[in-house]
Amino acid sequence: MQQSKLNKMNSSAVENFLKNVFTLKNDEGEKASTSNLAVRLGISGPAITDMARKLASKGLISYQPYKELELTEKGEEIAITVLRRHRLWEMFLHQVLKMDLSEVHSDAERLEHQTSDSLLARLDDFLGNPKFDPHGDPIPAADGTIQRRKNVLKMNQLKEGDNAIIVRLIYADEEIERIYNHFDLQTDKRLEVKKIFALDKSMEIEIDGRNILLTPAVQKRIFCTIVD
């Protein structure tokens, strides 16, 4: 019975789990720990551990108690494929259907699990094989390679007086999406760092003629390039 349940694990849940292990480490530079994944996925630590053990038995994750999760080669291949689906769908929804950037992430989350390889290839060709999605995230190529931007800093690496342009926004969960929408933070927008507060490293920036305050938790998910 237990083996039957394991074989019938929800494929969307598995793909989402692997994708988040990958993005935590490769997009945000965070540890793929049980606690970080629990926050990211909105489920309990024991549920994360249970899933990790099941995926380890399938050869998708290297799991050791109290240690950071590591994707196997097979697990990473699946994670990159899911990312490729997600980011191509975001591009299609925004560029072709003219959907607002605030809408495309959640819809792409659903579509990423329902896309065949042949449809994905057609989608990529139709869009002209883009290298980055509307949020500035790199779109993995068909062979799994990922192009990285050069001279890019996380916002929390900027200094007072720096002028910069937003080139990438990491969409990790619904709360960060609400913050981006509230402050109308988008790629290609220019900003100036007005003040960094010593107490907690909160940062006051000027953008679109407005001054807003961003916490370190938000700053680390925004990538910029410094301009004159």
Secondary structure, DSSP 8 states (H G I E B T S, - for coil): -HHHHHHT--HHHHHHHHHHHHHHHHTS-----HHHHHHHHTS-HHHHHHHHHHHHHTTSEE--TTS--EE-HHHHHHHHHHHHHHHHHHHHHHHTS---HHHHHHHHHHHTTS--HHHHHHHHHHHT--SB-TTS-B---TTS-----SS-EEGGG--TT-EEEEEEE---SHHHHHHHHHHT--TT-EEEEEEE-TTT--EEEEETTEEEEE-HHHHTTEEEEEE-
